[in-house]
Amino acid sequence: MLTPLSIITGYCEAVQAQNKHSLEPFTAKALEEISVQGTHLSQLVDKLADFNKVFAITEQNLKKQSVELKPLIKESAAKAL
Protein backbone atom coordinates (compact mmCIF):
# COMPACT_ATOMS: atom_id res chain seq x y z
CA MET A 1 0.00 0.00 0.00
CA LEU A 2 2.79 2.42 0.85
CA THR A 3 4.76 1.88 -2.35
CA PRO A 4 1.95 3.10 -4.65
CA LEU A 5 1.34 6.06 -2.34
CA SER A 6 5.02 6.94 -2.39
CA ILE A 7 5.06 6.77 -6.17
CA ILE A 8 1.98 9.00 -6.44
CA THR A 9 3.25 11.64 -4.02
CA GLY A 10 6.74 11.53 -5.54
CA TYR A 11 5.33 11.95 -9.04
CA CYS A 12 3.21 14.91 -7.91
CA GLU A 13 6.23 16.58 -6.32
CA ALA A 14 8.31 16.00 -9.46
CA VAL A 15 5.64 17.46 -11.75
CA GLN A 16 5.24 20.42 -9.41
CA ALA A 17 8.99 21.07 -9.27
CA GLN A 18 9.53 20.80 -13.03
CA ASN A 19 6.49 22.88 -13.99
CA LYS A 20 6.26 25.29 -11.08
CA HIS A 21 5.60 28.39 -13.20
CA SER A 22 3.83 26.83 -16.18
CA LEU A 23 0.95 25.00 -14.45
CA GLU A 24 -2.59 26.26 -14.59
CA PRO A 25 -3.83 27.27 -11.12
CA PHE A 26 -6.37 24.44 -11.06
CA THR A 27 -3.72 21.87 -11.97
CA ALA A 28 -1.25 23.23 -9.42
CA LYS A 29 -3.92 23.11 -6.70
CA ALA A 30 -4.96 19.57 -7.72
CA LEU A 31 -1.36 18.32 -7.59
CA GLU A 32 -0.84 19.96 -4.21
CA GLU A 33 -4.01 18.34 -2.86
CA ILE A 34 -3.00 14.92 -4.22
CA SER A 35 0.39 15.28 -2.56
CA VAL A 36 -1.07 16.40 0.79
CA GLN A 37 -3.74 13.72 0.87
CA GLY A 38 -1.28 11.04 -0.25
CA THR A 39 1.02 11.97 2.60
CA HIS A 40 -1.91 11.94 5.03
CA LEU A 41 -3.06 8.54 3.80
CA SER A 42 0.48 7.20 4.10
CA GLN A 43 0.57 8.34 7.74
CA LEU A 44 -2.76 6.64 8.39
CA VAL A 45 -1.51 3.40 6.87
CA ASP A 46 1.59 3.59 9.09
CA LYS A 47 -0.57 4.12 12.18
CA LEU A 48 -2.86 1.25 11.21
CA ALA A 49 0.11 -1.06 10.74
CA ASP A 50 1.49 -0.03 14.14
CA PHE A 51 -1.91 -0.56 15.75
CA ASN A 52 -2.18 -4.02 14.23
CA LYS A 53 1.27 -4.94 15.59
CA VAL A 54 0.35 -3.75 19.09
CA PHE A 55 -3.06 -5.42 18.93
CA ALA A 56 -1.55 -8.76 17.85
CA ILE A 57 1.04 -8.67 20.64
CA THR A 58 -1.46 -7.51 23.25
CA GLU A 59 -4.08 -10.08 22.30
CA GLN A 60 -1.60 -12.93 22.73
CA ASN A 61 -0.06 -11.72 26.01
CA LEU A 62 -3.00 -10.03 27.70
CA LYS A 63 -3.72 -11.15 31.25
CA LYS A 64 -6.90 -9.92 32.86
CA GLN A 65 -6.69 -8.95 36.50
CA SER A 66 -8.42 -6.72 38.99
CA VAL A 67 -6.74 -3.41 39.80
CA GLU A 68 -7.33 -0.62 42.26
CA LEU A 69 -8.20 2.38 40.13
CA LYS A 70 -7.33 5.17 42.56
CA PRO A 71 -3.60 4.31 42.86
CA LEU A 72 -3.41 3.62 39.13
CA ILE A 73 -4.90 7.01 38.30
CA LYS A 74 -2.56 8.77 40.76
CA GLU A 75 0.47 7.01 39.29
CA SER A 76 -0.57 7.80 35.73
CA ALA A 77 -1.27 11.44 36.57
CA ALA A 78 2.11 11.78 38.30
CA LYS A 79 3.92 10.39 35.27
CA ALA A 80 1.98 12.63 32.89
CA LEU A 81 3.07 15.77 34.70
C-alpha positions, 0 to 999 in steps of 0.5 A: 500500500505504501509503495503506490502512495510513495510513487503518487506523491513523488510523481506529484512533487516531481511534476510540481517542481519541473512545472512550477511556473507553467501550471494552470492554477487548477492543476497546481492546486490539484497536484498539491491536494493529491500530494497532501492527501497522499502523505496523510493517507500514508501516515494513516496506513503507518498508524494502522500497521502499528496498531495491528502490531500492538493489537496482535502482541497484546491479544496474545499476552493479555492477562486480565486482573483486577486493579485498584483504580485510585492508585493507578490514576494517581500514578498515571497522573504523576507520570503525565506531569 
